[in-house]
């Protein structure tokens, strides 16, 4: 597949700034310095375009912080420095509001006796996504009642995919992001009940600014990212590369535990493949190489050379790569006699086909997917 040149240049610049060591002692040899000079050479219009792409990749605030710390204090870079300072202030205010809302929501569910964790949203810290994601163990009516009575939230229409995945979206007055709540299960078809229960049982408290919030352990973050990237959207954002490689660099992952949990959920091949692809892209952007553990390397089904940069993201081809991962997941559930998961997974091709047809006819698949 063809690679979009503009996306490739953006990924190279942003990826290098976020992953390569900022070696200022090497005047011409540092990847970081090279990309910093490129970004500083952009005119204000193109620089704002770069920041818009950073937002799409969920790395805006991290990019702004790197630039603020490294842009030379010279008149030539003054206009870019001013844009960075202004954008960073807006992001700090937005994130402060999001954290306060998450703290209130989690506290409300905890007081009501429900297990809850914040997933995906804070994987990007200090960035967040376009919505706030939660996983909760409760009945549907209890979830809706808490949001409607305590937060005056309005439930948004559910797509077919939302109903199958057993998730709800709520609009809270004054909060820019939607709140997406996964109830009792994970996966595009809601096939992962045991995994969801395990994620909730293993959750841990992490401090973000002044808030101590419940989030999944690092291994579960990888599992959830895999479900989203390798079994649902079939694309990888730059933030996934930065997040996962950061966990690898900081030695946060117990790979044997990760394998055991992923195998129980029938997605170990997808997990290993995502880690392998992430590792290869990170090194491509100048990160210090980290060798893959044997269990990851042996289970990975394909490498980064089977993916490609589309107009926005790193794309995972549906045929044959993503389809093979899906079939392995389906077959593994069959071996485990997990009838519920097999029945739900069997609906995924029909849902994907309906979403494709809807997109072709209307330009929008939101009512389906």
GUBAZA-347898 format. One record per residue (C-alpha): x, y, z; residue in three letters. Coordinates in steps of 0.001 Angstrom, whole numbers, m for minus. Example, Ala and Ser with C-alpha at 12.3 -4.5 7.8 and 13.67 -1.06 7.14 Angstrom:
+---------+---------+---------+------+
!       X !       Y !       Z ! resn !
+---------+---------+---------+------+
!   12300 !   m4500 !    7800 !  ALA !
!   13670 !   m1060 !    7140 !  SER !
+---------+---------+---------+------+
***
This chain:
+---------+---------+---------+------+
!       X !       Y !       Z ! resn !
+---------+---------+---------+------+
!       0 !       0 !       0 !  UNK !
!    1118 !    3582 !    m660 !  UNK !
!    2401 !    5736 !    2151 !  UNK !
!    1163 !    9303 !    2452 !  UNK !
!    4265 !   11537 !    2258 !  UNK !
!    2840 !   14263 !    4493 !  UNK !
!    1871 !   11768 !    7185 !  UNK !
!    5278 !   10105 !    6944 !  UNK !
!    7078 !   13428 !    7460 !  UNK !
!    4828 !   14296 !   10410 !  UNK !
!    5354 !   10889 !   12037 !  UNK !
!    9106 !   11227 !   11582 !  UNK !
!    9208 !   14647 !   13219 !  UNK !
!    6828 !   13948 !   16095 !  UNK !
!    8089 !   10419 !   16688 !  UNK !
!   11708 !   11532 !   16846 !  UNK !
!   10985 !   14438 !   19188 !  UNK !
!    9135 !   12099 !   21556 !  UNK !
!   11301 !    8975 !   21312 !  UNK !
!   14863 !    9895 !   20329 !  UNK !
!   17342 !   10988 !   23017 !  UNK !
!   17749 !   14817 !   22890 !  UNK !
!   21511 !   14719 !   22369 !  UNK !
!   22440 !   18408 !   22086 !  UNK !
!   26146 !   17571 !   22298 !  UNK !
!   26181 !   16301 !   18712 !  UNK !
!   25726 !   19375 !   16468 !  UNK !
!   24864 !   17503 !   13276 !  UNK !
!   24466 !   13871 !   14230 !  UNK !
!   21490 !   13895 !   16574 !  UNK !
!   18152 !   12785 !   15174 !  UNK !
!   16429 !   14903 !   17801 !  UNK !
!   18313 !   18066 !   16809 !  UNK !
!   17576 !   17431 !   13129 !  UNK !
!   13828 !   17206 !   13695 !  UNK !
!   13806 !   20123 !   16130 !  UNK !
!   15433 !   22267 !   13451 !  UNK !
!   12842 !   21083 !   10922 !  UNK !
!    9930 !   21986 !   13200 !  UNK !
!   11447 !   25387 !   14015 !  UNK !
!   11802 !   26103 !   10291 !  UNK !
!    8055 !   25823 !    9684 !  UNK !
!    6044 !   28987 !    9170 !  UNK !
!    3246 !   29595 !   11722 !  UNK !
!     533 !   28147 !    9468 !  UNK !
!    2367 !   24884 !    8833 !  UNK !
!    3459 !   24709 !   12461 !  UNK !
!    m181 !   24903 !   13585 !  UNK !
!    m915 !   22142 !   11082 !  UNK !
!    1761 !   20016 !   12748 !  UNK !
!     144 !   20616 !   16126 !  UNK !
!   m3252 !   19616 !   14741 !  UNK !
!   m1736 !   16325 !   13609 !  UNK !
!    m124 !   15898 !   17022 !  UNK !
!   m3587 !   16272 !   18547 !  UNK !
!   m4974 !   13626 !   16184 !  UNK !
!   m2164 !   11310 !   17271 !  UNK !
!   m2907 !   12044 !   20978 !  UNK !
!     586 !   13457 !   21586 !  UNK !
!    m143 !   17190 !   21547 !  UNK !
!     748 !   18119 !   25106 !  UNK !
!    3856 !   15946 !   25165 !  UNK !
!    4984 !   17555 !   21909 !  UNK !
!    4335 !   21033 !   23279 !  UNK !
!    6308 !   20296 !   26440 !  UNK !
!    9268 !   18944 !   24462 !  UNK !
!    9233 !   21991 !   22203 !  UNK !
!    8897 !   24460 !   25065 !  UNK !
!   11925 !   22908 !   26749 !  UNK !
!   14065 !   22819 !   23602 !  UNK !
!   13156 !   25661 !   21217 !  UNK !
!   16104 !   28107 !   21070 !  UNK !
!   15388 !   31447 !   22762 !  UNK !
!   16127 !   33538 !   19663 !  UNK !
!   14021 !   36126 !   17803 !  UNK !
!   13744 !   33723 !   14849 !  UNK !
!   11783 !   31186 !   16916 !  UNK !
!    9758 !   33735 !   18890 !  UNK !
!    6524 !   33240 !   16928 !  UNK !
!    6640 !   29447 !   17332 !  UNK !
!    7474 !   29773 !   21025 !  UNK !
!    4416 !   32012 !   21496 !  UNK !
!    2146 !   29467 !   19758 !  UNK !
!    3569 !   26688 !   21949 !  UNK !
!    3009 !   28643 !   25177 !  UNK !
!    m574 !   29512 !   24240 !  UNK !
!   m1477 !   25984 !   23136 !  UNK !
!     104 !   24465 !   26229 !  UNK !
!   m1966 !   26686 !   28508 !  UNK !
!   m5164 !   25583 !   26768 !  UNK !
!   m4182 !   21912 !   27084 !  UNK !
!   m3331 !   22274 !   30767 !  UNK !
!   m6721 !   23831 !   31485 !  UNK !
!   m8573 !   21170 !   29479 !  UNK !
!   m6741 !   18328 !   31179 !  UNK !
!   m7347 !   19828 !   34611 !  UNK !
!  m11077 !   19799 !   33963 !  UNK !
!  m10962 !   16237 !   32610 !  UNK !
!   m9065 !   14958 !   35655 !  UNK !
!  m11489 !   16657 !   38036 !  UNK !
!  m14440 !   15063 !   36224 !  UNK !
!  m12833 !   11621 !   36217 !  UNK !
!  m12139 !   11891 !   39948 !  UNK !
!  m15769 !   12798 !   40646 !  UNK !
!  m17153 !   10008 !   38459 !  UNK !
!  m14905 !    7324 !   39936 !  UNK !
!  m15682 !    8519 !   43467 !  UNK !
!  m19418 !    8319 !   42773 !  UNK !
!  m19233 !    4744 !   41537 !  UNK !
!  m16948 !    3720 !   44383 !  UNK !
!  m19384 !    5181 !   46921 !  UNK !
!  m22154 !    3167 !   45281 !  UNK !
!  m20101 !      m5 !   45706 !  UNK !
!  m19197 !    m561 !   42051 !  UNK !
!  m15767 !   m1544 !   40770 !  UNK !
!  m14557 !     997 !   38210 !  UNK !
!  m11333 !    1884 !   36436 !  UNK !
!  m10243 !    4577 !   33981 !  UNK !
!   m8921 !    2870 !   30865 !  UNK !
!   m7155 !    4172 !   27731 !  UNK !
!   m7700 !    7844 !   28630 !  UNK !
!   m4681 !    8186 !   30918 !  UNK !
!   m2427 !    5844 !   28945 !  UNK !
!   m1458 !    8979 !   27007 !  UNK !
!    m583 !   11044 !   30073 !  UNK !
!    m114 !   13999 !   30066 !  UNK !
!   m2296 !   13811 !   26952 !  UNK !
!   m5847 !   12479 !   26844 !  UNK !
!   m8056 !   11310 !   24013 !  UNK !
!  m11218 !   12733 !   22524 !  UNK !
!  m13358 !   10988 !   25138 !  UNK !
!  m13011 !    9683 !   28685 !  UNK !
!  m13140 !    5882 !   28870 !  UNK !
!  m14275 !    3866 !   31863 !  UNK !
!  m14821 !     196 !   32655 !  UNK !
!  m17365 !    m539 !   35376 !  UNK !
!  m19005 !   m3582 !   36950 !  UNK !
!  m22657 !   m2662 !   37451 !  UNK !
!  m26112 !   m3039 !   35996 !  UNK !
!  m27049 !    m832 !   33045 !  UNK !
!  m29741 !    1032 !   34944 !  UNK !
!  m27343 !    1735 !   37820 !  UNK !
!  m24782 !    3222 !   35443 !  UNK !
!  m27364 !    5431 !   33748 !  UNK !
!  m28873 !    6493 !   37069 !  UNK !
!  m25548 !    7668 !   38495 !  UNK !
!  m24691 !    9701 !   35410 !  UNK !
!  m28142 !   11221 !   35021 !  UNK !
!  m28805 !   12020 !   38684 !  UNK !
!  m25349 !   12972 !   39931 !  UNK !
!  m23911 !   14596 !   36806 !  UNK !
!  m27047 !   15683 !   34902 !  UNK !
!  m25601 !   13747 !   31977 !  UNK !
!  m27448 !   12986 !   28774 !  UNK !
!  m27109 !    9504 !   27332 !  UNK !
!  m26119 !    9572 !   23646 !  UNK !
!  m27711 !    7301 !   21019 !  UNK !
!  m26137 !    3849 !   20886 !  UNK !
!  m24822 !    2482 !   17600 !  UNK !
!  m25193 !   m1206 !   16763 !  UNK !
!  m21583 !   m1647 !   17740 !  UNK !
!  m22119 !     119 !   21059 !  UNK !
!  m24985 !   m2203 !   21934 !  UNK !
!  m22993 !   m5279 !   20999 !  UNK !
!  m19940 !   m4059 !   22942 !  UNK !
!  m22229 !   m3142 !   25862 !  UNK !
!  m21068 !     448 !   26207 !  UNK !
!  m22746 !    3798 !   26740 !  UNK !
!  m21743 !    7374 !   25943 !  UNK !
!  m22753 !   10293 !   28136 !  UNK !
!  m22559 !   14042 !   27636 !  UNK !
!  m21898 !   15909 !   30901 !  UNK !
!  m22708 !   19648 !   30906 !  UNK !
!  m19536 !   21746 !   30852 !  UNK !
!  m17246 !   18847 !   29918 !  UNK !
!  m15798 !   18949 !   26416 !  UNK !
!  m15273 !   15203 !   26107 !  UNK !
!  m17878 !   12467 !   25959 !  UNK !
!  m17680 !    9853 !   28703 !  UNK !
!  m17634 !    6322 !   27269 !  UNK !
!  m18532 !    3567 !   29731 !  UNK !
!  m17880 !    m118 !   29067 !  UNK !
!  m20157 !   m2194 !   31305 !  UNK !
!  m18973 !   m5613 !   32537 !  UNK !
!  m17125 !   m6559 !   29346 !  UNK !
!  m14493 !   m5581 !   26788 !  UNK !
!  m14021 !   m6132 !   23059 !  UNK !
!  m15828 !   m4885 !   19965 !  UNK !
!  m18535 !   m7510 !   20433 !  UNK !
!  m18432 !   m7598 !   24236 !  UNK !
!  m16791 !  m11004 !   24089 !  UNK !
!  m14338 !  m10479 !   26963 !  UNK !
!  m16191 !  m10868 !   30258 !  UNK !
!  m13453 !  m12627 !   32223 !  UNK !
!  m10800 !  m10210 !   30972 !  UNK !
!  m12906 !   m7247 !   32077 !  UNK !
!  m13321 !   m8747 !   35540 !  UNK !
!   m9583 !   m9370 !   35715 !  UNK !
!   m8751 !   m5811 !   34683 !  UNK !
!  m10999 !   m4493 !   37460 !  UNK !
!   m9521 !   m6857 !   40054 !  UNK !
!   m5936 !   m5863 !   39180 !  UNK !
!   m6478 !   m2085 !   38937 !  UNK !
!   m4089 !     188 !   40776 !  UNK !
!   m3982 !    3797 !   41984 !  UNK !
!   m1698 !    6241 !   40179 !  UNK !
!   m1268 !    9942 !   40905 !  UNK !
!   m2006 !   12403 !   38100 !  UNK !
!   m1399 !   15991 !   39185 !  UNK !
!   m3291 !   16236 !   42479 !  UNK !
!   m5595 !   13267 !   41892 !  UNK !
!   m5067 !    9608 !   42801 !  UNK !
!   m7003 !    7657 !   40178 !  UNK !
!   m7776 !    3984 !   39534 !  UNK !
!   m6243 !    2685 !   36300 !  UNK !
!   m5348 !    m735 !   34826 !  UNK !
!   m1900 !   m2194 !   35525 !  UNK !
!     623 !   m1802 !   32657 !  UNK !
!      40 !   m5306 !   31271 !  UNK !
!   m3721 !   m4736 !   31094 !  UNK !
!   m3175 !   m1448 !   29305 !  UNK !
!   m1377 !   m3376 !   26567 !  UNK !
!   m4243 !   m5878 !   26342 !  UNK !
!   m6853 !   m3140 !   26032 !  UNK !
!   m4776 !   m1295 !   23435 !  UNK !
!   m4465 !   m4534 !   21463 !  UNK !
!   m8226 !   m5064 !   21439 !  UNK !
!   m8671 !   m1543 !   20112 !  UNK !
!   m5854 !   m1500 !   17554 !  UNK !
!   m5464 !   m5063 !   16286 !  UNK !
!   m9020 !   m6383 !   16606 !  UNK !
!  m11194 !   m3323 !   16055 !  UNK !
!   m9795 !    m220 !   14323 !  UNK !
!   m6851 !   m1838 !   12499 !  UNK !
!   m4730 !    1269 !   12838 !  UNK !
!   m2070 !    2421 !   15292 !  UNK !
!   m1679 !    5992 !   16495 !  UNK !
!    1688 !    7515 !   17280 !  UNK !
!     631 !    7666 !   20920 !  UNK !
!     390 !    3848 !   21000 !  UNK !
!    4009 !    3634 !   19895 !  UNK !
!    5121 !    6200 !   22476 !  UNK !
!    3011 !    4692 !   25291 !  UNK !
!    3919 !    1044 !   24788 !  UNK !
!    7593 !    1647 !   24074 !  UNK !
!    7741 !    3867 !   27143 !  UNK !
!    6470 !     965 !   29256 !  UNK !
!    9096 !   m1273 !   27688 !  UNK !
!   11867 !    1252 !   28297 !  UNK !
!   10889 !    1736 !   31938 !  UNK !
!   10700 !   m2065 !   32383 !  UNK !
!    7112 !   m1892 !   33599 !  UNK !
!    5970 !   m5067 !   31859 !  UNK !
!    6004 !   m8612 !   33179 !  UNK !
!    5994 !  m10394 !   29814 !  UNK !
!    5187 !  m13822 !   31227 !  UNK !
!    2189 !  m12463 !   33106 !  UNK !
!    1204 !  m10540 !   29992 !  UNK !
!    1321 !  m13746 !   27946 !  UNK !
!    m678 !  m15728 !   30505 !  UNK !
!   m3446 !  m13124 !   30657 !  UNK !
!   m3501 !  m12626 !   26888 !  UNK !
!   m3626 !  m16363 !   26204 !  UNK !
!   m6558 !  m16721 !   28584 !  UNK !
!   m8309 !  m14054 !   26500 !  UNK !
!   m7229 !  m15710 !   23197 !  UNK !
!   m5388 !  m12583 !   21974 !  UNK !
!   m1727 !  m13349 !   22713 !  UNK !
!    m733 !  m13329 !   19022 !  UNK !
!   m2306 !   m9895 !   18633 !  UNK !
!    m562 !   m8582 !   21728 !  UNK !
!    2832 !   m9898 !   20616 !  UNK !
!    2351 !   m8509 !   17122 !  UNK !
!    1447 !   m5044 !   18405 !  UNK !
!    4517 !   m4977 !   20661 !  UNK !
!    6767 !   m6103 !   17773 !  UNK !
!    5372 !   m3452 !   15419 !  UNK !
!    5703 !    m758 !   18097 !  UNK !
!    9311 !   m1731 !   18797 !  UNK !
!   10250 !   m1487 !   15137 !  UNK !
!    8618 !    1909 !   14609 !  UNK !
!   10162 !    3302 !   17805 !  UNK !
!   13661 !    2331 !   16675 !  UNK !
!   12890 !    3799 !   13257 !  UNK !
!   12232 !    7141 !   14983 !  UNK !
!   15518 !    7074 !   16884 !  UNK !
!   14631 !    5373 !   20169 !  UNK !
!   17303 !    3329 !   21894 !  UNK !
!   16777 !    m293 !   20764 !  UNK !
!   15253 !   m2732 !   23248 !  UNK !
!   15383 !   m6435 !   22294 !  UNK !
!   12059 !   m8246 !   22301 !  UNK !
!   11617 !  m11121 !   24769 !  UNK !
!   11610 !  m14562 !   23149 !  UNK !
!    7932 !  m15198 !   23932 !  UNK !
!    6928 !  m11973 !   22175 !  UNK !
!    9185 !  m12492 !   19174 !  UNK !
!    8023 !  m16087 !   18672 !  UNK !
!    4310 !  m15231 !   18887 !  UNK !
!    4318 !  m12105 !   16677 !  UNK !
!    2487 !  m12845 !   13422 !  UNK !
!    3962 !  m10046 !   11315 !  UNK !
!    6297 !   m7070 !   11571 !  UNK !
!    6138 !   m3360 !   10798 !  UNK !
!    6974 !   m3973 !    7142 !  UNK !
!    3474 !   m5423 !    6692 !  UNK !
!    1906 !   m2174 !    7918 !  UNK !
!    1878 !    1179 !    6148 !  UNK !
!    1294 !    4840 !    6867 !  UNK !
!   m2035 !    5898 !    5429 !  UNK !
!   m3364 !    9437 !    5347 !  UNK !
!   m3457 !    9644 !    9144 !  UNK !
!   m2313 !    6508 !   10985 !  UNK !
!    m204 !    3369 !   10766 !  UNK !
!   m2559 !     951 !    9055 !  UNK !
!   m2853 !   m2795 !    9695 !  UNK !
!   m4121 !   m4457 !    6484 !  UNK !
!   m7388 !   m6293 !    7050 !  UNK !
!   m6421 !   m9001 !    4549 !  UNK !
!   m4688 !  m11153 !    5415 !  UNK !
!   m3029 !   m9793 !    8594 !  UNK !
!   m5985 !   m8605 !   10709 !  UNK !
!   m8243 !  m11379 !    9405 !  UNK !
!   m5726 !  m14029 !   10465 !  UNK !
!   m5551 !  m12581 !   13987 !  UNK !
!   m9352 !  m12645 !   14175 !  UNK !
!   m9503 !  m16262 !   13000 !  UNK !
!   m6884 !  m17285 !   15563 !  UNK !
!   m8901 !  m15572 !   18285 !  UNK !
!  m12076 !  m17307 !   17136 !  UNK !
!  m10411 !  m20734 !   16933 !  UNK !
!   m8798 !  m20353 !   20360 !  UNK !
!  m12173 !  m19601 !   21915 !  UNK !
!  m13480 !  m22724 !   20214 !  UNK !
!  m10754 !  m24829 !   21801 !  UNK !
!  m11705 !  m23326 !   25168 !  UNK !
!  m15405 !  m24041 !   24495 !  UNK !
!  m16175 !  m20368 !   25106 !  UNK !
!  m19515 !  m20427 !   23307 !  UNK !
!  m20517 !  m16904 !   24348 !  UNK !
!  m17354 !  m15381 !   22894 !  UNK !
!  m17660 !  m17425 !   19680 !  UNK !
!  m21272 !  m16372 !   19147 !  UNK !
!  m20438 !  m12721 !   19640 !  UNK !
!  m17283 !  m12805 !   17536 !  UNK !
!  m19233 !  m14430 !   14706 !  UNK !
!  m21250 !  m11208 !   14448 !  UNK !
!  m18176 !   m9043 !   13872 !  UNK !
!  m17793 !   m9626 !   10103 !  UNK !
!  m21459 !   m8700 !    9563 !  UNK !
!  m21068 !   m5572 !   11707 !  UNK !
!  m17924 !   m4558 !    9843 !  UNK !
!  m19655 !   m5108 !    6489 !  UNK !
!  m22634 !   m2985 !    7576 !  UNK !
!  m20282 !    m233 !    8726 !  UNK !
!  m18434 !    m341 !    5391 !  UNK !
!  m21667 !    m103 !    3396 !  UNK !
!  m22943 !    2719 !    5595 !  UNK !
!  m19692 !    4626 !    5134 !  UNK !
!  m19823 !    4183 !    1354 !  UNK !
!  m23433 !    5362 !    1162 !  UNK !
!  m23405 !    8196 !    3705 !  UNK !
!  m19753 !    8924 !    4456 !  UNK !
!  m20385 !    8033 !    8109 !  UNK !
!  m20379 !    4701 !    9972 !  UNK !
!  m21157 !    6071 !   13433 !  UNK !
!  m24658 !    4661 !   13557 !  UNK !
!  m23233 !    1186 !   12989 !  UNK !
!  m19696 !     947 !   14313 !  UNK !
+---------+---------+---------+------+
***
